[in-house]
Amino acid sequence: MAKELIRDGKLDRQAAAEALRHFLENIVLVSGLELQVSVRTVSVEGPVSGSDAEVLADMDGKDKEMLLERGGEVLKAFEHLAFRALRLEPAYHEKIHIDCGGYRALRFEELRMTARVAAERVQTSHQPFRLNPMSSRERRIVHMALKDMTGVRTESAGVGEDRQVVIHPADSKPSRQS
């Protein structure tokens, strides 16, 4: 299926949206959850809230709380399964965003705000600040939120689920253990 979704090295938004809608509707049906699925495409020229998303899916309904329990673990699992079912290479994962009632959009905005506050603290204290461990997608959001901020630089440190973003003063040397 991946070949059908990628044309000339770019995500075919319409084909990806249809495939994603089909996958999510089927998984909701099979799971017996009472959720409505909506999927839309976004213009490449106007990404949503600073993300690279080109296809946005949202699930909402009576059972949405089940997707959001334990920090949205089931929602993340749906997203992981969708990437596998669509056979999308990791380079295209940022192009598809699956949310539930705005939960992840709010989480991503919270990450951007946390990153800015932590960066201001680093600018003032000239001491590195280590954020809590987070997923690769969340780390990328932090890196992107601070990439143009003067006086700070970011790097990921740690291994596996313990990987986290460290915000450093811009004039400090990068660590060798990223």
C-alpha positions in Angstrom: 0.0 0.0 0.0 2.9 2.4 0.7 3.6 2.7 -3.0 0.1 3.9 -3.6 0.4 6.5 -0.9 3.8 7.9 -2.0 4.1 9.6 -5.4 7.3 11.2 -6.5 8.6 11.0 -3.0 5.6 12.9 -1.6 2.6 11.8 0.4 -0.5 11.5 -1.8 -2.7 13.3 0.7 -6.0 12.2 -0.8 -5.0 8.5 -1.1 -3.6 8.6 2.4 -6.7 10.2 3.8 -8.9 7.6 2.2 -6.7 4.7 3.4 -6.5 6.1 6.9 -10.3 6.7 7.0 -10.9 3.1 5.9 -8.4 1.7 8.5 -9.8 3.8 11.4 -13.4 3.1 10.6 -12.7 -0.7 10.5 -10.7 -0.7 13.7 -13.5 1.2 15.5 -16.1 -1.2 14.1 -14.2 -4.3 15.0 -13.4 -2.9 18.5 -17.1 -2.1 19.2 -16.2 1.4 20.3 -18.8 4.2 19.8 -16.6 6.7 17.9 -17.0 8.8 14.8 -14.0 9.1 12.5 -13.4 12.2 10.4 -10.3 12.6 8.2 -9.3 15.7 6.2 -6.3 16.8 4.2 -4.4 20.0 4.9 -2.6 22.2 2.3 1.1 21.8 2.3 1.4 25.6 2.1 -0.5 26.0 5.4 0.4 23.4 8.0 -1.7 23.2 11.1 -0.3 24.7 14.4 3.3 24.5 13.4 3.2 20.8 12.5 4.1 19.0 9.3 0.7 17.2 9.2 -0.9 16.9 5.8 -3.6 14.4 6.8 -5.6 15.0 10.0 -7.8 12.4 11.5 -10.0 12.9 14.6 -12.1 10.4 16.5 -14.8 11.6 18.8 -17.8 10.1 20.5 -19.2 8.3 23.5 -16.1 6.1 24.0 -13.4 8.7 23.4 -12.3 8.5 27.1 -11.1 5.0 26.5 -8.6 6.3 23.9 -7.3 8.9 26.2 -6.8 6.8 29.4 -3.2 6.6 30.7 -1.9 9.5 28.7 -3.6 8.6 25.4 -1.8 5.2 25.2 -4.7 3.6 23.2 -4.7 6.6 20.8 -1.0 6.2 20.3 -1.5 2.5 19.7 -4.1 3.3 17.0 -1.7 5.6 15.4 1.1 3.0 15.5 -1.2 0.4 13.9 -2.3 2.9 11.3 1.3 3.5 10.2 1.9 -0.2 10.0 -1.3 -0.9 8.1 -0.6 1.9 5.7 3.0 0.7 5.4 4.4 4.2 5.8 8.1 4.6 6.3 9.0 6.7 9.4 9.9 9.7 7.3 6.2 10.1 6.5 4.8 9.6 10.0 4.9 13.4 10.7 2.6 13.9 7.7 -0.3 12.1 9.4 -1.8 13.2 12.7 -4.4 11.2 14.6 -6.3 12.9 17.4 -9.2 12.4 19.7 -11.4 15.3 20.6 -8.4 17.7 20.3 -6.4 15.9 23.0 -3.1 15.5 21.0 -3.3 19.0 19.6 -3.6 20.3 23.1 -0.7 18.1 24.3 1.5 19.4 21.4 0.7 23.0 22.3 1.4 22.3 25.9 4.8 20.9 24.8 5.6 24.0 22.8 4.7 26.2 25.8 6.8 24.1 28.2 9.7 24.2 25.8 9.5 28.0 25.6 9.3 28.4 29.4 12.2 26.0 29.9 14.3 27.8 27.3 13.7 31.1 29.0 14.9 29.6 32.2 18.1 28.3 30.5 18.7 31.8 29.0 18.4 33.3 32.5 20.3 30.7 34.5 22.8 29.6 31.8 22.2 26.0 33.1 20.9 23.1 31.0 17.3 22.0 31.6 16.3 18.4 31.1 12.6 17.7 30.2 10.8 14.5 31.1 11.2 11.5 28.8 8.9 11.6 25.8 8.2 10.0 22.4 10.2 10.8 19.3 7.2 12.8 17.9 7.0 14.9 21.1 10.8 15.4 21.2 10.6 16.6 17.6 7.9 19.1 18.6 10.2 20.5 21.3 13.2 20.7 19.0 11.1 22.5 16.3 9.6 24.9 18.9 13.0 26.1 19.9 15.0 25.8 16.7 14.9 29.6 16.0 15.1 30.7 19.6 18.4 32.6 20.3 20.6 31.7 23.2 19.6 28.0 23.4 20.1 24.8 21.6 18.5 21.4 22.1 19.6 17.8 22.0 18.1 14.5 22.7 19.7 12.3 25.4 19.1 8.9 26.8 18.0 5.6 25.3 14.6 4.1 24.4 11.6 5.2 26.5 13.9 7.2 28.7 15.0 9.5 25.8 14.5 13.1 26.6 15.2 16.6 25.3 17.9 18.7 27.1 17.9 22.4 26.5 21.4 24.0 26.8 22.7 27.5 26.6 23.7 28.1 23.0 27.4 28.7 23.9 27.8 25.3 25.6 29.5 22.4 23.9 27.3 19.6 22.6 27.6 16.4 24.6 29.0 13.3 23.1 26.3 11.0 24.5 23.2 12.0 22.5 
